[in-house]
Amino acid sequence: MEKQRRQLFALVEAMNEALDKQRWRRLPALHQQLMRQFHDYVAETDAAQLCAVKAQLYGAFNALIKRREQRAEVLKARMEQHQRHQEGVLAYSIVNLLSEKS
């Protein structure tokens, strides 16, 4: 039982590591694995321990969600900046092309 609990939190840590290393594609598989482990843990655990683990997992998932949302906002801002830069380059190229034809 304690081993399963450690495995659950090791998977949460692996999800955090995947987020740190920007390995987005690993997150769904890690989440599925965590849910399978959790269902096995539920079957073998009493209510008090289960309640404590649920609270810890809830906190861990909230932290993961916040970090993921922050990362998404940073990426969105970076993409908007890139888009503006590309539009500027395009406009500059068009002006150069038109001035060369004149």
VEXTI-837868 format. One record per residue (C-alpha): x, y, z; residue in one letter; chain. Coordinates in steps of 0.2 Angstrom, whole numbers, plus 2048, in hexadecimal, padded with zeros to 3 digits. Layout:
BEGIN
   px   py   pz  res  chain
    X    Y    Z    A      A
...
END
This chain:
BEGIN
   px   py   pz  res  chain
  800  800  800    M      A
  80E  80C  804    E      A
  817  807  7F5    K      A
  808  80B  7EA    Q      A
  807  81C  7F3    R      A
  819  820  7EF    R      A
  816  81A  7DD    Q      A
  807  827  7DB    L      A
  812  835  7E1    F      A
  820  82F  7D6    A      A
  815  831  7C7    L      A
  80F  842  7CD    V      A
  822  847  7CE    E      A
  825  83F  7BC    A      A
  816  84B  7B6    M      A
  81F  85A  7BE    N      A
  82F  855  7B6    E      A
  827  853  7A5    A      A
  820  864  7A7    L      A
  831  86B  7AC    D      A
  839  863  79D    K      A
  82B  868  791    Q      A
  827  856  78D    R      A
  814  85A  78A    W      A
  811  849  782    R      A
  815  83F  791    R      A
  808  847  79C    L      A
  7F9  83E  796    P      A
  801  82D  797    A      A
  808  831  7A9    L      A
  7F6  837  7AE    H      A
  7EF  826  7A8    Q      A
  7FC  81C  7B1    Q      A
  7F9  827  7C1    L      A
  7E6  824  7BF    M      A
  7E9  811  7BE    R      A
  7F4  811  7CD    Q      A
  7E7  81B  7D6    F      A
  7D9  80F  7D3    H      A
  7E4  800  7D9    D      A
  7E8  80A  7E8    Y      A
  7D6  80E  7EC    V      A
  7D2  7FC  7EC    A      A
  7DF  7F8  7F9    E      A
  7DE  807  805    T      A
  7D3  80C  813    D      A
  7C9  81C  813    A      A
  7D4  827  81E    A      A
  7E4  823  814    Q      A
  7DA  825  804    L      A
  7D3  836  809    C      A
  7E5  83C  80E    A      A
  7EC  836  7FD    V      A
  7DE  83E  7F4    K      A
  7E1  84F  7FC    A      A
  7F4  84E  7F8    Q      A
  7F0  849  7E6    L      A
  7E3  857  7E4    Y      A
  7F0  864  7EA    G      A
  7FD  85C  7DE    A      A
  7F2  85D  7CF    F      A
  7EC  86F  7D3    N      A
  7FF  874  7D3    A      A
  802  86A  7C2    L      A
  7F3  873  7BA    I      A
  7F8  884  7C0    K      A
  80A  881  7B9    R      A
  803  87A  7A9    R      A
  7F7  88A  7A7    E      A
  806  895  7AB    Q      A
  811  88D  79E    R      A
  803  88E  791    A      A
  801  8A0  794    E      A
  814  8A3  792    V      A
  813  899  782    L      A
  804  8A2  77B    K      A
  80D  8B3  77E    A      A
  81D  8AC  776    R      A
  812  8A7  767    M      A
  80A  8B8  765    E      A
  81B  8C0  766    Q      A
  821  8B4  758    H      A
  811  8B8  74E    Q      A
  814  8CB  74F    R      A
  826  8C9  74A    H      A
  822  8BE  73B    Q      A
  815  8CB  736    E      A
  822  8D9  737    G      A
  82E  8CF  72D    V      A
  821  8CB  720    L      A
  81C  8DE  71F    A      A
  82E  8E3  71D    Y      A
  831  8D6  70F    S      A
  821  8DC  706    I      A
  827  8EE  707    V      A
  839  8E9  701    N      A
  831  8DF  6F3    L      A
  826  8EE  6ED    L      A
  834  8FA  6EE    S      A
  83F  8EF  6E4    E      A
  831  8EE  6D6    K      A
  82F  901  6D6    S      A
END
